[in-house]
């Protein structure tokens, strides 16, 4: 029975990575598609390739997921399975409604909820959750807004003499680079969540003493997310690329470049940020630099509402799923 549960956990982890890819593909390619710099098909293939390569950036985020949020002794295969099923369900629900919510926070909420159901609230590392999840959840979109706002103001000041046609041409070409960097950063941070949860399952099942990530876990997780990215996730792309504001190439370049830098720094520091939150804040910052009325604030408000609800709903859902599975 134990090996069957372990295999199911592995399958669920790869399914989560796949759903993370199609759910969050908009983070990397929404702007480059909406500005018509690349066709949707080329953009998706390009993003998937860079997603795959980003997975090999490091394992610091995987370690945070695996050993920084809940007590390792509270982790069982059933806890991990409940967490993964919770995140998968949340990804499908928010994808259906076109809401760019956080796959990362869905998984984290699921892990916390299932762990509490199994061993009580005392297993939660409150300081780790606060420092590595809650503060970055609030701070990363705000940082994205501020960084991009300053960057956009600088770009508009430096290039104010060029015509709109020239700006679209130059920044359209630059946006190919920035969208690739964004896709790479997405792989560097988000793939690590699947890598961390699979390694956690290996530790739990085989009673390992150290958190060492096998190479095959990195490769398999990267492939799963890349395949998910290639499926598109067009509902969320429409929200990110059209509903919040009408993006021009210079807006997309500024948003993607700033977001990628923030995410890569977070990945290096082992902080599991939401790429969705960062790029959403960056798009808002780019629009605000032009004029505040360029942003459809009601759409952004709905997104914030979904962000706030993600962790508590997933904690509750994981608690229920664990109780059913156990």
C-alpha positions in Angstrom: 0.0 0.0 0.0 2.8 2.4 0.9 4.5 2.2 -2.6 1.1 2.7 -4.3 0.6 5.9 -2.3 4.1 7.0 -3.1 3.6 6.5 -6.8 0.3 8.4 -6.7 2.1 11.3 -4.9 4.8 11.4 -7.7 2.1 11.5 -10.3 0.2 14.2 -8.5 3.4 16.2 -8.2 4.0 16.1 -11.9 0.4 17.0 -12.6 0.8 20.0 -10.3 3.9 21.1 -12.2 1.9 20.7 -15.4 -1.0 22.8 -14.1 1.4 25.3 -12.7 2.9 25.6 -16.2 -0.4 26.2 -18.1 -1.8 28.3 -15.2 1.2 30.6 -14.9 2.4 30.6 -18.6 0.7 34.0 -18.8 3.3 35.4 -16.4 6.0 35.0 -19.0 4.1 35.4 -22.4 1.0 37.4 -21.8 2.7 40.7 -22.5 4.7 39.5 -25.5 1.5 38.1 -27.0 -0.7 41.1 -26.3 1.8 43.5 -27.8 1.9 41.2 -30.9 5.7 40.9 -30.8 5.4 37.1 -31.1 2.6 34.9 -32.3 1.0 32.9 -29.5 2.4 29.6 -30.8 6.0 30.9 -31.0 5.7 32.6 -27.6 4.4 29.5 -25.9 7.3 27.3 -27.3 9.8 30.0 -26.4 8.5 30.3 -22.9 8.4 26.5 -22.4 12.0 26.2 -23.4 13.2 29.0 -21.0 10.9 27.5 -18.3 12.8 24.3 -18.6 16.2 25.9 -18.4 15.3 28.0 -15.4 14.6 24.9 -13.3 18.4 24.4 -13.1 19.1 27.8 -11.6 19.3 26.4 -8.1 17.4 24.5 -5.3 17.2 27.1 -2.6 13.4 27.5 -3.0 12.9 23.8 -3.0 14.7 23.6 0.4 12.4 26.3 1.8 9.3 24.4 0.7 10.8 21.1 2.0 12.2 22.1 5.4 11.3 25.7 6.1 7.5 25.8 6.5 6.4 22.8 8.6 8.2 20.3 10.9 9.6 17.6 8.7 8.4 14.9 11.1 4.8 15.8 10.4 5.2 15.1 6.7 3.7 11.8 5.4 2.9 10.7 1.9 -0.8 11.4 2.6 0.0 14.9 3.8 1.9 15.6 0.6 -0.9 14.1 -1.5 -3.6 16.2 0.1 -1.4 19.3 -0.4 -0.9 18.5 -4.1 -4.5 17.7 -4.8 -5.5 21.0 -3.1 -3.1 23.0 -5.3 -4.3 21.2 -8.5 -7.9 21.8 -7.7 -7.2 25.5 -7.0 -5.3 25.9 -10.2 -8.1 24.4 -12.3 -10.8 26.6 -10.5 -8.9 29.8 -10.9 -7.9 28.9 -14.5 -11.6 28.3 -15.3 -12.5 31.8 -14.1 -9.4 33.4 -15.7 -8.0 34.5 -12.3 -4.2 34.8 -12.2 -3.8 33.5 -8.7 -0.7 32.0 -7.2 0.0 28.3 -7.7 2.8 28.6 -5.2 0.6 29.9 -2.4 -2.0 27.2 -3.2 0.6 24.5 -2.7 2.0 26.2 0.5 -1.6 26.6 1.9 -2.2 22.9 1.0 0.9 21.8 2.8 0.1 23.8 5.9 -3.5 22.6 6.0 -2.7 18.9 5.5 0.1 19.1 8.1 -2.2 20.7 10.7 -4.8 18.0 10.0 -2.2 15.3 10.5 -0.3 16.6 13.5 -1.9 19.8 14.8 -1.1 23.5 14.4 2.1 23.2 16.4 4.0 21.7 13.4 3.8 25.0 11.5 6.9 27.1 11.5 5.2 30.5 12.1 8.4 32.5 11.6 9.3 30.6 8.4 5.7 31.1 7.0 5.8 34.8 8.0 9.3 35.6 6.6 9.2 33.4 3.5 5.5 33.5 2.5 3.4 36.3 4.0 5.8 39.2 3.8 6.9 38.3 0.3 3.2 37.8 -0.7 2.5 41.4 0.4 5.8 43.0 -0.6 6.5 41.4 -4.0 3.7 43.0 -6.0 4.3 46.4 -4.2 8.0 46.1 -5.1 7.0 45.2 -8.7 4.8 48.3 -8.9 7.5 50.6 -7.5 10.5 49.2 -9.5 8.6 49.3 -12.8 7.2 52.7 -12.2 10.7 54.1 -11.7 12.0 52.1 -14.7 9.2 53.3 -16.9 9.6 56.9 -15.9 13.3 56.6 -16.8 12.6 55.0 -20.2 10.0 57.6 -21.0 12.4 60.3 -20.1 15.3 58.9 -22.1 13.4 58.0 -25.2 10.8 60.8 -25.2 12.1 62.0 -28.6 11.5 58.9 -30.6 8.2 58.3 -32.4 5.6 55.7 -31.2 6.4 53.6 -34.3 10.1 53.6 -33.5 9.4 52.8 -29.9 7.2 49.8 -30.9 9.9 48.6 -33.2 12.9 48.9 -30.8 11.1 47.8 -27.6 9.4 45.0 -29.5 12.7 43.5 -30.3 14.0 44.0 -26.7 10.8 42.4 -25.4 11.8 39.1 -27.0 14.8 39.1 -24.6 12.8 40.3 -21.6 10.0 37.7 -22.0 12.6 35.0 -22.3 14.2 36.3 -19.1 10.8 36.3 -17.4 10.1 32.7 -18.5 13.5 31.7 -17.2 12.9 33.3 -13.8 9.5 31.6 -13.7 11.1 28.2 -14.1 13.8 29.1 -11.6 11.2 29.8 -8.9 8.1 27.9 -9.6 9.6 24.6 -10.7 11.3 24.5 -7.4 8.0 24.1 -5.6 7.4 20.7 -7.4 11.0 19.8 -6.9 10.8 20.5 -3.1 7.5 18.6 -2.6 8.8 15.5 -4.5 12.1 15.5 -2.5 10.0 15.8 0.6 8.0 12.8 -0.5 11.3 10.9 -1.0 12.5 11.8 2.4 9.2 10.8 4.0 8.9 7.5 2.2 12.5 6.3 2.4 13.2 7.9 5.8 16.1 9.9 4.5 18.0 12.2 6.9 19.1 15.0 4.6 17.4 17.1 2.0 19.3 16.3 -1.2 17.6 16.9 -4.5 18.1 14.1 -7.1 18.9 15.3 -10.7 16.0 13.2 -12.1 13.5 15.1 -9.9 14.8 18.4 -11.4 14.6 17.1 -15.0 11.1 15.5 -14.6 9.7 18.6 -12.9 11.1 20.9 -15.5 9.7 18.8 -18.3 6.2 18.7 -16.6 6.1 22.4 -16.2 7.4 23.0 -19.8 4.7 20.8 -21.2 2.1 22.7 -19.2 3.4 26.0 -20.5 3.0 24.8 -24.0 -0.7 24.3 -23.5 -1.0 28.1 -23.1 -3.5 29.0 -20.4 -5.3 31.5 -22.7 -8.0 32.6 -20.2 -5.4 34.0 -17.9 -3.3 35.5 -20.7 -6.3 37.6 -21.7 -6.6 38.9 -18.2 -2.9 39.7 -17.8 -2.4 41.0 -21.3 -5.7 42.8 -22.1 -8.1 43.2 -19.2 -5.8 45.0 -16.8 -4.5 47.5 -19.4 -3.6 47.7 -23.0 0.1 47.1 -23.2 2.6 48.5 -25.6 6.1 47.0 -26.2 7.8 49.5 -23.9 5.3 48.6 -21.1 5.9 44.8 -21.6 9.7 45.2 -21.7 9.7 47.2 -18.5 7.3 44.9 -16.7 9.1 41.7 -17.8 12.6 42.9 -17.1 11.8 44.2 -13.6 9.8 41.2 -12.7 12.5 38.8 -13.8 15.2 40.5 -11.8 13.0 40.5 -8.7 12.1 36.8 -9.1 15.7 35.7 -9.8 16.9 37.5 -6.7 14.1 35.9 -4.6 15.1 32.5 -6.1 18.7 33.0 -5.1 17.6 33.8 -1.6 15.3 30.8 -1.4 12.1 32.8 -1.2 9.1 31.1 -2.9 7.5 34.3 -4.3 4.5 34.2 -6.6 5.5 35.1 -10.1 1.8 36.0 -10.7 1.9 38.6 -8.0 5.2 40.1 -9.2 4.3 40.4 -12.9 0.8 41.7 -12.0 2.3 44.4 -9.9 4.8 45.2 -12.6 2.0 45.6 -15.2 0.2 48.0 -12.8 3.4 50.0 -12.3 4.0 50.2 -16.1 0.4 51.5 -16.6 0.6 53.9 -13.7 3.8 55.5 -15.1 1.7 56.6 -18.1 -1.4 57.6 -16.3 -3.4 56.0 -13.5 -6.5 55.8 -15.6 -4.7 53.4 -18.0 -5.1 50.6 -15.4 -8.4 48.9 -15.0 -8.3 48.9 -11.2 -11.5 46.8 -10.8 -9.7 43.9 -12.5 -6.7 44.4 -10.3 -9.0 44.5 -7.2 -10.5 41.1 -8.2 -7.0 39.7 -8.5 -6.0 40.9 -5.0 -9.2 39.4 -3.6 -8.2 36.0 -5.1 -4.7 36.4 -3.7 -5.9 37.0 -0.2 -8.3 34.0 -0.3 -5.8 31.5 -1.8 -3.9 30.4 1.3 -6.8 30.2 3.8 -9.1 28.4 1.3 -6.3 26.0 0.4 -5.5 25.4 4.1 -9.2 24.5 4.7 -9.5 22.4 1.5 -6.3 20.4 2.4 -7.6 19.8 5.9 -10.8 18.3 4.4 -9.0 16.3 1.8 -6.5 14.9 4.3 -9.4 13.8 6.5 -11.0 12.0 3.6 -7.8 10.3 2.5 -6.8 9.3 6.0 
